[in-house]
Amino acid sequence: MQKPVVNVMVKAARAAGSVLLRHMHKLDAINVVEKDRMDYASEVDEQAEQAVIKELRRAYPDAAFLGEESGARGRGNAVFVIDPLDGTSNYLRGFPHWCVSIALVENGEPQHGVIFDPLRNELFTASRGSGAVLNDKRIRVSERKGIEGAMLITGFPPRERERAPAQLECVRELLLHAEDIRRTGSAALDLAYVACGRADGYFEAGVKPWDIAAGVLLVREAGGRAIDFRGAQTGPMDARGVHGRPLIAGNLKFTTELQATIARTGYAAAFA
């Protein structure tokens, strides 16, 4: 049975999903701003975030928030970390791969997480110590032991383009053995797909708490782990960790080999 807070988070994610679906067929009329080089936000992102906050505040009027669009609001050890539209570029181009991501983070660690894909009506939920679920069915990470034959997901974020040569060398090495590497454009859904075994592993640099908090919890609760490019635990997923960071996710054996490849090719050293 879902925790009461997860029920509220699901309601909030569905409210945001309704906003996104409502605007999906009038993309040409949406006001878009460039937050940073090749990093975009739209008025729909903001409306979806407000829908999430409105629902969460109904149940938790004194809650603290960390949103991709509105930043940090309120204080406390527990904070709702929100990405109202993970995959904005996909959404604005009509590419059908984006989601709503919400996590409740306490002292930097995600305790509850919800990722909602409105287009497919897929709802991923997790609570610490209670497992991970997709549409009421328990999920597990894949059992693949190594890179050979693996399906991987990565990203090429605009903030990390100066490290592109190191990343491309890593990709070249991985493709000698992996089946393929996908670049889908939504870190939250990427992690959800690792959690349910659709992909064997994920690696990306430059991700922020709102991109990964819910997804990292899903992976962990599905029997996997999430680490940085040097094999250490990822940092706090609240306002203390709003800088971009590198992340690897998958099962224990797979992440060990993937991290070793990232280190061997020099990609990890690019973050020294």
Beta strands, then each sheet from edge to edge (+ up, - down):
strand 1: 32-36
strand 2: 39-42
strand 3: 64-67
strand 4: 71-73
strand 5: 78-86
strand 6: 99-106
strand 7: 109-117
strand 8: 122-127
strand 9: 132-134
strand 10: 137-138
strand 11: 151-154
strand 12: 180-182
strand 13: 201-207
strand 14: 225-227
strand 15: 245-250
sheet 1: 1+ 2-
sheet 2: 4+ 3- 5- 6+ 7- 8+ 9- 10+
sheet 3: 12+ 11+ 13+ 15- 14+
end
